[in-house]
Amino acid sequence: METLLYVLLIIVSVSLITVVLLQAGRSAGLSGAISGGAEQLMGKQKARGIEAFLVRATVVLSVLFFLLTILLAYFL
């Protein structure tokens, strides 16, 4: 049981790091330039949809991270 929780925690942690790094920062330096080009290519709705998906994925993965961490602390 503990091994399964550890494996799930590692998968969720790596996924959470990836999703956070994919999001545009507040300053939107280089990533803003890239997403600006993507907005012209795919339209503003597409870029907004991708950003909304990344925000939702961040929330879901962070909740899973905290739940798995609490479960592991409980079993140890």
Phi and psi in degrees as GROMACS dihedral restraints (atoms count N, CA, C in turn):
[ dihedral_restraints ]
;  ai    aj    ak    al  type     phi  dphi    fc
    3     4     5     6     1   -65.5    20    10
    4     5     6     7     1   -38.2    20    10
    6     7     8     9     1   -63.3    20    10
    7     8     9    10     1   -41.6    20    10
    9    10    11    12     1   -62.0    20    10
   10    11    12    13     1   -41.9    20    10
   12    13    14    15     1   -65.4    20    10
   13    14    15    16     1   -39.0    20    10
   15    16    17    18     1   -63.9    20    10
   16    17    18    19     1   -43.1    20    10
   18    19    20    21     1   -63.9    20    10
   19    20    21    22     1   -44.7    20    10
   21    22    23    24     1   -62.6    20    10
   22    23    24    25     1   -39.1    20    10
   24    25    26    27     1   -64.6    20    10
   25    26    27    28     1   -39.9    20    10
   27    28    29    30     1   -66.0    20    10
   28    29    30    31     1   -43.1    20    10
   30    31    32    33     1   -63.5    20    10
   31    32    33    34     1   -45.1    20    10
   33    34    35    36     1   -66.0    20    10
   34    35    36    37     1   -38.8    20    10
   36    37    38    39     1   -63.9    20    10
   37    38    39    40     1   -46.9    20    10
   39    40    41    42     1   -65.2    20    10
   40    41    42    43     1   -39.5    20    10
   42    43    44    45     1   -64.5    20    10
   43    44    45    46     1   -41.5    20    10
   45    46    47    48     1   -64.5    20    10
   46    47    48    49     1   -42.5    20    10
   48    49    50    51     1   -61.7    20    10
   49    50    51    52     1   -43.4    20    10
   51    52    53    54     1   -63.1    20    10
   52    53    54    55     1   -45.6    20    10
   54    55    56    57     1   -65.4    20    10
   55    56    57    58     1   -40.0    20    10
   57    58    59    60     1   -66.3    20    10
   58    59    60    61     1   -39.8    20    10
   60    61    62    63     1   -70.5    20    10
   61    62    63    64     1   -24.4    20    10
   63    64    65    66     1   -76.2    20    10
   64    65    66    67     1   -19.6    20    10
   66    67    68    69     1   -75.7    20    10
   67    68    69    70     1   148.6    20    10
   69    70    71    72     1   -74.1    20    10
   70    71    72    73     1   141.1    20    10
   72    73    74    75     1   -78.8    20    10
   73    74    75    76     1   175.1    20    10
   75    76    77    78     1   -67.4    20    10
   76    77    78    79     1   -37.3    20    10
   78    79    80    81     1   -77.5    20    10
   79    80    81    82     1   -25.9    20    10
   81    82    83    84     1    52.0    20    10
   82    83    84    85     1    55.4    20    10
   84    85    86    87     1   -68.7    20    10
   85    86    87    88     1  -103.2    20    10
   87    88    89    90     1   -69.5    20    10
   88    89    90    91     1   -38.6    20    10
   90    91    92    93     1   -65.5    20    10
   91    92    93    94     1   -30.5    20    10
   93    94    95    96     1   -67.7    20    10
   94    95    96    97     1   -36.2    20    10
   96    97    98    99     1   -67.5    20    10
   97    98    99   100     1   -38.9    20    10
   99   100   101   102     1   -68.8    20    10
  100   101   102   103     1   -46.5    20    10
  102   103   104   105     1   -69.9    20    10
  103   104   105   106     1   -27.5    20    10
  105   106   107   108     1   -63.9    20    10
  106   107   108   109     1   -41.0    20    10
  108   109   110   111     1   -66.6    20    10
  109   110   111   112     1   -35.6    20    10
  111   112   113   114     1   -68.5    20    10
  112   113   114   115     1   -35.3    20    10
  114   115   116   117     1   -64.2    20    10
  115   116   117   118     1   -39.7    20    10
  117   118   119   120     1   -67.5    20    10
  118   119   120   121     1   -36.8    20    10
  120   121   122   123     1   -75.7    20    10
  121   122   123   124     1   -44.9    20    10
  123   124   125   126     1  -105.9    20    10
  124   125   126   127     1    -8.1    20    10
  126   127   128   129     1    96.4    20    10
  127   128   129   130     1   157.3    20    10
  129   130   131   132     1   -70.4    20    10
  130   131   132   133     1   -32.8    20    10
  132   133   134   135     1   -65.1    20    10
  133   134   135   136     1   -38.1    20    10
  135   136   137   138     1   -64.5    20    10
  136   137   138   139     1   -45.4    20    10
  138   139   140   141     1   -65.3    20    10
  139   140   141   142     1   -39.3    20    10
  141   142   143   144     1   -65.9    20    10
  142   143   144   145     1   -36.3    20    10
  144   145   146   147     1   -66.9    20    10
  145   146   147   148     1   -38.2    20    10
  147   148   149   150     1   -66.7    20    10
  148   149   150   151     1   -42.3    20    10
  150   151   152   153     1   -64.2    20    10
  151   152   153   154     1   -40.5    20    10
  153   154   155   156     1   -64.6    20    10
  154   155   156   157     1   -39.9    20    10
  156   157   158   159     1   -63.3    20    10
  157   158   159   160     1   -42.1    20    10
  159   160   161   162     1   -65.2    20    10
  160   161   162   163     1   -36.5    20    10
  162   163   164   165     1   -66.2    20    10
  163   164   165   166     1   -45.3    20    10
  165   166   167   168     1   -63.9    20    10
  166   167   168   169     1   -40.9    20    10
  168   169   170   171     1   -64.0    20    10
  169   170   171   172     1   -37.4    20    10
  171   172   173   174     1   -63.1    20    10
  172   173   174   175     1   -43.2    20    10
  174   175   176   177     1   -64.5    20    10
  175   176   177   178     1   -46.9    20    10
  177   178   179   180     1   -63.6    20    10
  178   179   180   181     1   -45.8    20    10
  180   181   182   183     1   -67.1    20    10
  181   182   183   184     1   -34.9    20    10
  183   184   185   186     1   -69.4    20    10
  184   185   186   187     1   -38.0    20    10
  186   187   188   189     1   -64.8    20    10
  187   188   189   190     1   -43.7    20    10
  189   190   191   192     1   -61.5    20    10
  190   191   192   193     1   -40.2    20    10
  192   193   194   195     1   -59.9    20    10
  193   194   195   196     1   -47.5    20    10
  195   196   197   198     1   -67.0    20    10
  196   197   198   199     1   -39.5    20    10
  198   199   200   201     1   -64.7    20    10
  199   200   201   202     1   -44.1    20    10
  201   202   203   204     1   -65.2    20    10
  202   203   204   205     1   -37.7    20    10
  204   205   206   207     1   -65.9    20    10
  205   206   207   208     1   -42.0    20    10
  207   208   209   210     1   -66.1    20    10
  208   209   210   211     1   -41.2    20    10
  210   211   212   213     1   -62.5    20    10
  211   212   213   214     1   -42.7    20    10
  213   214   215   216     1   -64.7    20    10
  214   215   216   217     1   -39.3    20    10
  216   217   218   219     1   -65.5    20    10
  217   218   219   220     1   -34.6    20    10
  219   220   221   222     1   -69.0    20    10
  220   221   222   223     1   -41.2    20    10
  222   223   224   225     1   -76.8    20    10
  223   224   225   226     1   -21.6    20    10
